[in-house]
Each structure stands twice: as C-alpha cells, then as structure tokens.
C-alpha cells in the first residue's frame, strides 16, 4: 500500500483511545483520519474520510461494535475492519467475523503487533492468531449463512486449486507468497482470487474469509498439505 495507512479508531475507552492514537501518530507509516466514541458515529466518520482500516472496539455505547460493523460493511463494501477487545470472548468474536470484521487483536497486544495487525487488515488480508483462527473455524456452525448470497455454492463447487488458494488467503498470505508456495505466477493467483470472488458472490477478502469460516470446513481443511 502506497502512502500512509489511514486509521479510523472507534473506541469509547479514553485510555485505550489515547494510547492507540499516540502509537499510530508516532509511526511514520500511519495516520489517524478520525476518532469515534461510539458505533453510532462510525459511519459518519468513515463517509467523511474513508479509512484504509477501521479499528473497532467490540463493546461500544449506543451501537455495539457488531452492529457498527454490520452497518459499515453493508454500506461500504470495501471497508476493512480490525476488531479489538480487552478479553477473549469467543462467541462475540465469532459474531464480529460474521458481521464482516477481517481480523481481531487484543487490546493488550504489544505496539508492534497492533501496527502489524492494522497493516495486514489494511492490505485486505485477515489477521488472527492461529489459536483464534482455529477457534473461529470450530465455532462457526451455520454454513454459508454469513455470506448472504443468493447462489448455492459450497466448497464442493470449488476446484482443488481454488480450495488451496482460498485456504492460503485466509492464512494471511499475499498473492506473491501464494504464488511462491504453489509454484505459479502472481497473475494466476490474482485470476483465481477474482474467480473466487465472483463464484462465491462476495466483494472482498473479508467475504472470502467469512465463506471459509462459515462453510463446512471439513472439506476446506488443507493444512496437512502445507
């Protein structure tokens, strides 16, 4: 991503809001384009100055982080949201992913991890720890429900290569990294990515991640191949 990464902070805790703002402002690769104290104002600030990534607290007054994420992703399909919380609440994090969040980071994470998570999600790549990703796969049990698509595609409708690329996309790999892993060109990876978006009727990487997490993952678990 060229230029500074613009971050919209949606957070009501003044201490975390101040600390995160300081962390972002002192980094030459990031800038803050807005700070919202509650989920209700998130759409207003994003529309005023679209951020490259939205750092969304889960627990917010007036409108929760889950509701705010649903509103943002339905209104602005290209929005990229990184959820955050002080605690691991599996059921709530699952709902955030279903709502459209592309990643999750703990508020207690070190500064370099927070910036890495923001950068990763801003580039359209999911950000979850392996433990968190495994939890999401094991806990989301309504196949395809979160994708909201009229088509009736399932994992069985994808080719073996598409399944491989989908798996690697959801594991935070870039087109270049996928190309090197599968010994194909980045252009071919990009073609497969665009075909996946079209076939699964989703708009972005977040949609691909939601498809993976909400599908019957027994047919998508390719981890033993890598």
Secondary structure, 3 states (H helix, E strand, C coil): CCCCEEEEEECCCHHHHHHHHHHHHCCCCEEEEEEECCHHHHHHHHHHCCCCEEEEECCCCCCCHHHHHHHHHHHCCCCCEEEEECCCCHHHHHHHHHHCCCEEEECCCCHHHHHHHHHHHHCCCCECCHHHHHHHHHHCCCCCHHHCCCCCCCHHHCCHHHHHHHHHHHCCCCHHHHHHHHCCCHHHHHHHHHHHHHHCCCCCHHHHHHHHHHCCHHHCCCHHHC
